[in-house]
Amino acid sequence: MVDTLLLTTRSSVPSGVAYLRSRFPADGWRAHPNYGQLTAFWLHVHANLRMGSAQLQEALDAFRMDPCDPRAFGRRFAPGLAGFHQHLDAHHRIEDQAYFPKFRAIDPRMAIAFDMLESDHAIIHAAIERSLRSARQLLASLDAGGDPVRFAADRHAHDSGRLSALLVRHLADEEDIVVPAMLEFGERSVA
């Protein structure tokens, strides 16, 4: 993977990679005749992932500001964190195994875009692992109270913040590639 395409270094997808983006600007997606249930569902899943990430970050930030009931925080936070990570992992697996190969077959020019998105998934997976490790450390520290909790919460805030930033960039870039492709070639071509 070319360094400029790595999720950790790019600020957007180059036009040569998202070559359909200029033909299908985002503000016209929903009005396009090929915009259907699959495209709407894809965008809905992405919106839910963004919202889930933001909610976890908000819960963690609130706890860091006022860690008065660590056990209650743990009971609320752990299931939400697990659900978010499972949802994200399942979404990426479906894309890698089912959808991305179909897009590649439609037009060979898209191969570099889907190589980039699969590389993103590997980088995000590593960030998930780091985030899970620090979340486990945070949850394990809740009974100790005081500085151990504060340090663990700060470490997890760093790791989850990094994951969130990578995810936000990836989702936007994926939409710039996938949605125009669905509009150009139709949803049936990948369903």
N, C-alpha and C positions, 0 to 999 in steps of 0.2 A: 504494500500500500504506500503510495506517495505521501510524504509527510504533510503536504498541504491538505490532504483529504482526511487525515486522522481526526477523529472526534475531539481529541485532546488539544488540537492546535487550530482547527478551522473555526471561522466565525459564521460561515454560511456555505452552501454548496455552490461551487462554480457553475456558471451557465453552461459550460461544455458538458458537465455531468448531468445537471438538471435541464436537459436540452428542450424539454417541453414546457417548462415553467413560463417562459415569455408568451407562449401561445395560449396558455390557460391561467391567467392571473387569479389569485385566490378569491377576489371579490366577485368573480363570475362563476365560480364552481357550481353553486347550488342551482343556478339558472340553466346550466348546460343540459341538453337532452340526454346525455349519457350518465348524468349524476343520478345514481340509484341507491338502493338499500345497502349494498356492500360498501360503497363510498361513504355513505352517511354513517354506517356502523363503524367503519375504520376511524373516522374522525371522532365519533362518540367514544370509542375505546381510548383514543389518545387524550381526549378531554378528561376522561375519568382518571387516567394515569397522572395527568398534570394535577388534578384536584386531589387525588390521594397523596401525592408527594407533598403538596402544599399543606394538607391537613396534618400529616405527620410532622412536618417542620414546625407548624404552628403549635402543636401539642408539646413538642420538645422545647420550643422557645418559652412557652408559658411555664413549663416545669422548671426550666433553668432560672426564670425570673422569681418563681415562688415554689420551691421544693418542699412545701409543708406536709404533703401526704404522699411519700414515695411509693407506698404499696398500692394505693389507689391509682396512681399514675401507671405503675407497672401493669395492673390488671386491665387498664384501658389501652395502653400503648402496645403491648405485645401482640394482641390479636390483630390490631390494625396494621402493624408492621408486617406480620406474617401474611396477611391477606394481600397487602400491596405487592410484596415481593413475589408471591405466587402468581398474581394476576400479570405482573410484568414479565415474569419468566415464561408463562404459558403463551402470552401474546408473541413474544420473540420466537418461541419454538415454532408456532404456527407459521409465522412469516418465513423463517429460515427453511422449514421443511416443505411448506405447501405453496405459498404465494411467490416468494422471490424466485424460485426456479421457473415458475410459469411466466413471470415478467421477462426473465432472461430469454426465454424461448420465443417470445413475441418479437423482440427486436434486439439483436446483438449489441446495439449501441448502449443498451441499458446495463450491460454486464458490469461496467465499472461502478455504476451507481449502486448496484446491489452487492457488489464486493465491498464497497464502502460501508453500506448499511450493516452487512454481516460483521465487518470489522468493529463497527460501533457496538453491536450486540456483545461481542467478546469483551470490549472495554467496559461496557456497562455491567456485564456479569462480574467482572473483577471488582468493580466498585460496589456491587451488591454484596459480594463476599466480605469486603472490608467493612461495609456498613453493618452487616449482620454480626460480625465479630465484635465491633464496638457496641452494638445494641445489647448483645449478650453480656458483655462486661458491665454495661450500665445496669441492666436488670439484676445482675448478680450483686452489684454494689448497693442496691436500694436498702437492704437491711442494715448496712454499715452506717449510713447517714454521713453528714458532714462533707469533709474534703474528698473522700473517695467517690461519693456520688457526684459532686461538682466536677471533678476531673473527668470521670467517666462520661458525664453528660456533655461536657465540652468536646471531648474526643469524638463522641458519636455525632454531635452537631456538625463538626468538621467533615466527618465521613459522609453523613447523610446529605449535607449541603453540596458536597462534591458530586455525589450521585445525582442529586436533583438537577444541578447545572448541566451535567452530561445528558441527562434524560431530556431536558427541555430543548437543548440544541438538537439532539437526535430526532425527536418527534417533529420539530419544525422542518428539518431537512428531509425527513422521510415523507412528510406530506407534500413537499415541493417536488418530489419524484413520483410518488405513488398516485396521488390524486390526478395530476395531469395525464399520467399513463392510462388510468382508468377512463378518463374523459376521451382520450385519443383513440384507444383501442376497444373500449367498452368493457363493462364488468364481466360479461360472459367469457371473455378471453382468459380470465384468471379464476373464475368460479369453479 
